[in-house]
Amino acid sequence: VFAQPHQRVQPAPNPETVGKMLEENNQLVSAIAEHSNKGRMQDTIELQKQLHRNLVYLACLAYPNKPLTEVQNSLPVIF
C-alpha cells in the first residue's frame, strides 16, 4: 500500500469484488450513522476507519498511476 505508483502491483479490478465492496461501504455508512446516533463513538470510529480503507483501495483502483499520498489526500478525513 505504501509503495510508489510504479511499484504498486494491482490486479485488474474484478467487477464482482468492486460491487461487493460498494455494498459493504453502503452498509458501513448506515452502521456509522446508527452508532453515531446512539453515541457509540468508539464503534463509529472503527467503522469509519474501515470505510476509509475501502475508499482508498477503490480510489487506487480508479487512479492506478497516482501516488498513494495524492489518492489519500483527495479523500475527506472522516474520523
ABEGO torsion letter per residue (X at the ends): XABBAAABBBBBBBAAAAAAAAAAAAAAAAAAAAAAAAGBAAAAAAAAAAAAAAAAAAAAAABAABBAAAAAAABBBAX
